[in-house]
Amino acid sequence: MTTQSIKASRAAAMGERIKRATLETLWRAYTGENSGILIVVVLGTIVGFSLYLRDTDYLTADNMLSIVRQTTAITVMAVPTVFVIASRELDLSFAAVVPVSGFVAALLLESHNMIVAVAASIGIGVAVGLFNGLVTVWFKIPSFVVTLGSMGVLNGLSLRITDSQAVSVSNRTFLDIFGAGSIGPVPSLLIWAVVIVALGHFVLTQTATGRGLLATGANEKAARYSGIRVTRMKVGALVASGVGGSLAGLLYVGQFAAASYTLGGSDLLTVIAAVIIGGTALAGGKGSVIGALIGSLLIGTLNNGLVIIGLANPEQLMVRGVIIIAAVIFSARTVRNRRRPASLGGDPSVT
């Protein structure tokens, strides 16, 4: 064999490896097994808006920091939502916890110290999550039905507490910790997002609780036979979701220096979209906290660009709806068919 033919053979082999690696990556992205592909989507979105909005302040550091601030509450709610969906449950009430917890904190800050106000606000989330979890597991009612009812109660309560009137907050320490403050050049909202994501990622990937949640969502009966306390996993996930709603309420009040019944009004779809886009399967058994963070930033980047373009809120809601549909289709592919194509070395007969 000549030197030229050897080089040609090596080139052909290299080309085949590149082709197979490319197909592998595309297939894993298609089936939802490669959440890392979302990084490319985020960058593509940023590049697209950057080209269209090159004569605006879209790419400035201040605007990028603004996107992080705007998505902090979404990220904080998305992390426990990963736990809930990964355990094969669905919480529709966490966004309705936001205004109630915000009102509780704002009202208590007028007559009590900050610790009491924050503890009471978080307690609202714990109580709602515990109620949702216990009713779901004791009466074996689908969680989306239970939490749908809770959402209605909480929405009514948020309107009733102050007769739809906003309550302002002037406690400087509270505002610094939960809103406009910073440690050096780092905004407090960014610190909250990093801490919650790091904690959620650690719990889901490095602890028995995280493994139990994923096992419960993948196969509840097998998880129970394996000694996993399935009931406790589901209740715990829903409690975490309630706490996420309460913390988001505190963060919103800290940002706006006021509590209002409109806080978190459109966050339900946004959070669920971020979680699904991030690689968490609606059928349970699979979740990614880092993916949820990326999904949150992606939607925040998209919303920010739409605002700069000049689209009104109705159009923004329509775009979010399209994202939800696309995300559900993306997730459904993972559940419906995990079969690998024969061109990638898989067995077409395996489903």
N, C-alpha and C positions, 0 to 999 in steps of 0.2 A: 504494500500500500504506500502510495506516494505521500510526501509531506502535505501537498495541496489537498489530497483526498481526506487525510486525517483532520486537517483544519476544517474542511467542509463538514465532516461528520460531527466534529465537536460543536460547530456552529449550529448544525441542525438539532443536536441534542439540547443545546442551550435554549434554542428557540422553543423546543417542545416543553422544556421545564418552565419557561416564562409563560407560555400559553396555559399550561396546566395550573400554574400559580395564580394567573389572572382569573381563570374560570373558577378556581377554588374560592378566591376572594369574592367574586361576584355572586357565587352560589350562596356563600355564608351570609353575605349581605341580604340577599333575596329572602332567605329563610329566617332572618333575624338572629343568626348565631354569631354575628360579628358586629357588636355595638360600636366598635372602634371606627367603623365606616362613617359614623355620624360626625366624627371630627372633620372628615372631608366635606360632608354636607354643610357643616357650620362654616368652614372656610369658603366653600363655594357661595353660600348665601352672602357672607360678608363681602366677598369679591364682587358679586353681582350688584349689590347695593352700592358698593364703593364706586363702581364704574358709572352707575346711573346717577349717583348723588355726589359726584366728584367735586362739584362746585359748592357743596354745603359743608356743614361741620360734622358730617356723619362719622368720619374716621378720626376725629380728634380724641385725645385722651379723656377729656371731660365727658364726651358723649359715651365712650366705652364704659367709663365708670358709672355713668347714669344707667346704662343697661344692667350692670351688675346690681345696682341699688334697686332697680325696678323688679328684678327677678329674684331677689333674696327671699321674699315671702313665698313665692312660687316654689323655689327650691326647698325651703323648709317644710312645706306641705308635701312636696313630691317624695321626699325620702321615706316617711312612714307609709305613704301610699304604695310605694314599691313593696313594703312588707305585706300590706293588705292584699294587693293583687297577686303577689307571689304565693300567698297562702290560699288562693282561689276564693277570695271574698271581694266585695266591692263596697266602698264607703262613699255615699253621696252627700253626707252631712258635714264633712269637715270644713267646707267653705262657709257653711252657715254658722259654724262655731265662731268664725272670725269676728263678726260684728258684736256678738254677745259678749265674748271675752274682752273685746275692746271697750265696750260700754262699762263692764264691771271694773276694769282697771281704771278707766277715766273717772268714774264716780267715786271709787275708793281713794284715789289719789287726792281728792278734795278734802278728805277728813282723816285719812290714815297715812302711814308711811308707805314707801314704795314696796317694801318687802311684802307687806300684807296685800297690797293691790295686785302684785305680780302673782303671788301664791294663790289668791282667790281666782284670778283669771285662768291660770293653769289648771286649777281645780275644776273649772267648768269643762275643760276639754277632757280631763280624766273621767268625770262623771258621765259625760255624753258617750265617750268611747266605751266605758264599762257597761252602760245601759245597752248600747248597741250590741256589744259582744255577748252579754249574758242572754239577752232575748234571742239572739241568733242561734246560740248553741243549745240553750235550754228548750226552746220551742221548735228548734230545727226549721226556722223560717229563713229564706234566702236573705242574706245581709243587705242586698240592694233594696229590698222591700222595707226592712226595718229602718235603714238609714234614710230612705225616702221619706218615711213618716217623721223621723227625727228632724230632717231638714225643714219640713213644713212647720213643725213646732218652733224650731229655732228662728226661722224667718219671721214668724209672727211675734215671737218674743223680742227680737231685735227692734221691731217697729213699736212695740208696746212699752218698752222700758222707759223711753223718754218722749213718747208720742212723736217719733220720727225726727226729733230735734238732735242736732249734733252737740257733743260735749267737748269743749276745748280742754287741753292739758298744758299746764305751764311748769310742771316739775322739771327743772333743768337736768337733774341727774338722770331721771327716767328718759328724757329725750336724747341725752347724750349716749346712753347705753343702748337704747333700742331704735335710735334713728339717726340723728345728724352728727353724733360724736365720732371720734376717731382716736386711735392710738398712734401717735406720730402721723405719718402720711397714710396709714391704713384705715379706711372707714370702718366703723363698728358693724355696719351691715355686711361687709365683706367677711369680717371675722365670724359673724354668726353663720354665714353660709358655709364657710370652710369647716368650722367646728361641727356643724350638723352633718355635713356630707361625710367628713372623716369618721365620725362616730357611727353613722349609719352603714358606711362601707365596711367598717371593722366588724360590726355586729353581724351583718349578713354573710360575710366571707370568712370570718375567723372564729366564730363562736358556735357552740352547740345550738343556741337559739336560732341563729341564721340557717344552719343546716336543717333544723327541725321545721322551720317555716317553709323552706323549699321542698322538703320531703312531704310535708302536709299538702302543699299545693299540687305536687306531682301525682301523688297517690295517697289519699287520706287513709284508706283501709290498710295499706301496707305500712304506712307510717305508724298507725295505731298498734299494729302487730309488732312493730319494731321497738315498742316501748316509748314512743314519742307521745307526749301529752297534747294531743291534737286540739282539744278544747282550750287549753291554756294558750296555745300558740295563736289561735284565732282571736280570742279575747284580747290577748296582749297586743296583737297587731292593730286591732280597732281602737284600743286605748291609746296607742302611739299615734294613730291618725288623729284622734281628738286633741291630743296634746300638740300635734303639729298645727292644727287649726288655731288653738289658743295662742301659741307662740307667734304665728303669723299675724294674729290680731294685735298683739303687743308691738310687733315690728311696724305694722301699718300706722298705729296710733303714734309711735315714735317718729315716723317719717312725716306725718301730716299734722302732728300736734293736736289731734282731735279724733274723737270716736264718732262714727256715723254708721247708720244702718246699711249704707251702700258698700262698706268695706268688704272686699272679697266677693262682690256680686257676680263677677264673670270668671272667677278663678277655678271653678270646678272643672270646666272643659279644658282649660289651659293646663292644669296640673295633670289630669289624666292623659292628655295628649303628650305632655313632656315625658311621663312615665312609660307610655307605650312606645313612643319614638325611641326612648332610651334602651329598649330591648326587653322590657318586662312583658311576659306573655299573659294575655287576658285569661288563658286557661289555667294559669298557675304553674308553680314549679320552676319558674325561671325569672330572675330579676337582677337588675343592675342599678345600684345607687349612682355610680359614676355616669352611667348612661342617662339616668334621669336628670343629672346636673347638666349634661350636654344638651339634652332635649329642652330643658328650661332656658338655657342660654340661646339656643337656636330660635325658640319662639320669641324670646325677648328681643333678639336681634331683628327678627322679622317684623314684630310689632313696632319697634323703634323706627325701622325704615319706612313702614307704612305711614306712621305719623309724620315723618319728615316729608314724604311724598305729598301728604295732604289728604289722605283718605279719612273719612269720618268714622266714628265708632261703629255704625252699622256694617260698613264694609269690612272693618277689622274683625268683627264677629263672624262675618261670612267666611273670611279667610281662615279663621280658627276652626270653623265647622268643617271646611275642606280638609284641614290638617288632621282633624279627628278621624274623618272617614278614611283618609290615606293611612293613618296610623293603625286603625283597626284592621284594614286590609293587610297591612304589613305584618301585624301580629297573627292574623288568621292563617297566613301562609305557613308560619312556623308550626301551628297546631295541626293544620290540615295535611301537610306533607313534608316530612323530614327526610324523605328518600333522596339519596344522592344520585346524580345521573351517572350512567355507566362510563361516560367520558372522563369522569373524575375517579374512576376506580371503584365505584359503588355497585351495588346489586340492584338492578331495577325492580326486582321482585320483592324487595324489602320495603315495607311501608311503616 
